[in-house]
């Protein structure tokens, strides 16, 4: 009897994927755990292994097609067995653990033209708007997921953003004092590593910002997994540093750099994108004075970190030029009151003023 292998629930709320490349053909004999297909989800390209040994009786969909969770991908059975692809419908057969799913870099199918993502040249016969030429680009993969995720977060979480500035003198000195040691270890030490460390300490004193509003309860998390927003050519990806409070700034700096590169290379794995408890958006690496970060769904807060800029500041009646760091803390107003948000920001600033 044929076995129907359905597109499994790969976690993180992913509901669909795009077929990138088939690794098998109809009639081919396959072994258990042999790669069957590469599918691009909103988070990464994953390689799905065969759950059974046998012969490929049917493949559902071609490269570039969208497959929903629960849809049959492959039918596996005895050699020569007849099998008809059923109508698509609900129901998921099994699921994979993160160890069974392999994230891969994107590949172009041989003999096919590359797809358009924002920034590429317009197709030869682009449709014309009445005011002039336009380009229509369907949403795919990460960009489609970003759109859905941002709408869900923005329209289900009542956002409040608390903004403040911090004298970054101590932060600059701390980085300079440890920079040479970091370079010996092959690590580029950034301000972000110190901010992650300080954020963990702040969250321990203000647990409402390390929580999750779920139906009629608030879930307070006793672990500190910090999501770091990474700008990639395909869109924003949030990689997660697990147990960040237990790591020093050198380890944090290296992990931040490694995760960011994996995101840009699309080699990031699903476990490295899951289970964040609090997020940091480092806008300062690009520029800007202030912003209002959107909270990741399933969390209660997102810290926006801006660029450190020299500014004239009044200190005890005198004007001094100081390095100033602008911060913006967005939080879920169902969980965090305004006063608590302000106290959390004050605590974070105090920690940064005392960093060494």
N, C-alpha and C positions, 0 to 999 in steps of 0.2 A: 504493500500500500504506500502510495506516494506521501512524502512529508512536505508540508507547506511551510517554508521559512518566511515569516512575516517580518517586516521592518520593525525592530524592537524599540522599546522605550530606552533611549540611551541616557536619560536623566536630564536635569536642569530645565525641565518644562519644554523640551524640544518636541515639536509635534510633526515635523516633516523634514525631509532632506532632498537634495538634488543628486541624481545619479551622475557621478563623474566618469567612472570607467568600470566596465565589467572585466573581471579577471578570469571568467570561465565562458564556455560556449555550450549551446544546447548539444546534448549527446556526449559531452565530456565526462569522464569519471573523476570524481573528487573524493578526497579523504577528509575525515573529520578535522576541523580547525584550519583547513586550507582556505586561503583568501578567496572570497566570492566576488566582492564588489567594493568600490570606493564610493562613499556617499558624503557629500558636503552638507553639514548641518549649519546652523547659525553660528556655531562656535569653532568648528574645525572640520577638516576632512578626515573621516574615520574609515578604517578598513574592517569590513565585517567578515568574520570567519564562518565556515560552514559548520552547523551544529550536528550534521549527520554525514556519513559516507554513502556514496551511491553514484548515480548518473543524473546529470542535469536534464530534466524533462522539459522545463520551460523557464524563460526569463521574462519578468514583467517590467517593461519600460526600456527606453533607450537613454543614451547619454544626454544629459540636459533635462530629462524629465523629472518632475516633482513626485516624490513618493511619500505617502502619509504613514504615520505610525499605525501599525495594524494591517497595512496593505501587504499582500503577498509579493515577495521579491523573487523567490526562486522555488521551483518544485524539484524535489530530489526523490528518486525512486530506483526501481530495478531497470536494467538495460532493456530497452524496447517497450517499456510500460507506457500506456496511453494516459494522457492527463490533459484536462481542459482548465484554463485559467478561470477562476470564479469571478463574480462581480465583486468590486471593491466594497468593503463594509467595515463596521467597527469591530474591535477585538484585537488584542495583542497576544501573540504567542511568545511567551518568555520575555526575558530581558537579559542584558549583558551586564556583568560587573565591569568596572572601569579598567580592570587589568586585561580583559578580553578584547577591548576595543583599542585599535592602534590608530593614532592620529598621524596623518601624512601631509607632506607639502602638496600644493596643487599641481596637477599635471594636465597637459593639453592632449586631448585625444588625437591620434595620428589622422591626418587627412581632414581635419575639421578646422574651421575658421575660429579665431579667438572671439570670445564674447565681449560686448561693450560693458565696463563699470565706469562710474563717473571719472571724467578727466581725459578719456580717450577721444579720438577724433570721431566726428559724427558720421553715420553711414552715408554712402554715396547719394542715396535718394531719401534724404530726411524729409519728413512731412513738414509742410509750411503752415505756420499760423498766419492769421490775416495781417498781423503786424510785421511778420518776418519769419525767417527759418527757425525751426525748433528741433530739438533732439529728444526722442522718447527712449528711456532706458528702463526696462523692467527691473523691479527689485529682486535681488538674488541673495541667498546665503546670509551673511552677516548683516548687510544693510537692511534686508527685510526684517530680520529679527530685532535689530536696533529700533526700527520704526514701531514695531508692535510693543516692544518692551518699554519704550519711552512713553507711549500713549497710556499703557497700563499703569505705569508708575505715576505719571503726571495727573491722571484723572481718578485714581483711587487713593492716593496718599495726599493728605492736606499738607503741602509744603510751607515751611517758614525758613527764611535764610537770615542768619545772624552774621553780621560782618564786623570785623575789627582789624586793627593793625598792631604789629609787634615789632619792638626793637630787636633786630636780628644780629646785633653785635656779638653776643655770646655764641650764636649759631655759626656765624662766619669764623670766629676764632676757633671753635671746636673742630670745624671741618679742616681748617688750615693745620691745626696741631696734629691731626691724625692722617693727613693726606699722604705724607711720605711713607708711613707704615702701610697704608692701604696699597700704595703703588708697588711696594715690595712684594705684596701678595697678589699682584696683578688685578687689583680691584680699583675701579673708579668710584671714589667716595663722593656721594651727592648729598645735598641738603635733605632730600627726601628720606633717606635712611634715618636721619636724626628725627625727622617729623613723625615717621612711622613709630619709632620707639616712644616718643613723647605721647603720641595718640593712644598707644596701648595703656600707658600709665593713667591718662585722663579717663579712659573708658572704665578702668577698674574703680574709679571714684564716682563715675557717672554711668551706672549700668544701663540706664534707659536708652543710651545711645548705642548700646551693643545688644539690642533686642529685636523683636519681630512682633508686629501686631497681627494676630491671626484670629479672625472671627471675633469671639467674645473674650479673648484672653491675650495677655502680653507674655511672650516667651523671652525670658532673660537668659542670654547665653553666657556661659562661664568659661568660654574659650575665646581667643582673639585672633581671628583670621582676617587679615586686612587686604581688601581688594584694591589693586592699583590699576587705574585706567590707563590703557596703552593705545596710542594713536597708531593705527596701521593703514596701509593703502586701501583696505576693504572697509574700514570703519573702526569704531571704538570697541575694544575688547578689554574686559576687566579680568586680569590674572590675580590669583589669590595667594598671599603668603600665609601659610599655615603656622599657627602658634607663634605669631610674630613677637609676642611679649617675651618669649624665651630665647630670643636671638640678639646678638650684639650688632652694632651698626655696620661692622665689616660684613658679617653674614647677610644682613638685610640688604646692603648695597649690592652685593654679588647676586643675591636671589632676584632682586628687582631687575637688574640688567639682564640676567639669564631668562627670566620669564618674559620680559619685553621683547627680546630677540626671538624667542619661540613663537610669540604672538605674531610678529612681523613675518616670520618664515612660515606661518600656518602649520607649525609642528607642535603647538600646544596641545596637551591632552585634557580630556574632560575633567579629571580630578583636580587639575591645576586651575580650573575655572569655576569650581564649585565650592559651596559652603562658606562664602564670605560673610562676615558679621558686621563689617563697617568698611566704608570705601573712602579712598582719597583720590581726588582728581588734580593732577599736577599741571595746572594751566600755565604756571610760570615758566615752564620749559619753552613755551611758545611766545608768551607775552600777555599783556592785559593787566588791568588794575583790579577789577572785581568781576565776579560772575555768580550765577545762582545754580549750583550743581543740582541735577535731578537725582533723587534717591533711588538706589537699586532696589527693585521689588524684592521683598523678603528681609529688608534691613530697615533701620530707622534713621540713618544719618549718612551724609556724604560731606567730606571736608574738601573745599576748594582751596588749593595753594597757589598763590600768585607769584609773580617775579619779585625778587628782592631789588628794591630801587633806593638810591640815595635821595633823602628828602630833608629839607630844613625843618627842624623840630625845636620847640621851645622847651628847654630843660632848666628848671630853677631860674627862670627869668632871662636865660641866655639862649640864643639861637645856635643850634649845632646841626651839622650835617651827619645823619645817621642812616645806616642801612635798614630799611623798613620792609617788613614782610606783611602783605595783605592776606587775610584769611576770610573765608566764607563758609559757614557751617549751615548746611540745609538739614532740617530734621522733620520727622513725622509729628505733627502737632497733636495727634491722637495719643501719642506716647510721651512726648517731651513738651513740657510747658515752656513758655518764653523765658521765665526766670531760670529754669534748669538749663536751657540752651545757653543763656548768657553765662551762667556759672561754669558750664563745661568749657566754653571758650576762654574764660578767665583762667581756668585751671591749665588749659593747654598753653596759653601765653606764658603763665608763670613757669611752667616746665621748660619752655624754650628759652626764657630769660636766664634760667639756671643751668642750661645744658653745658657740659664740659667734655 
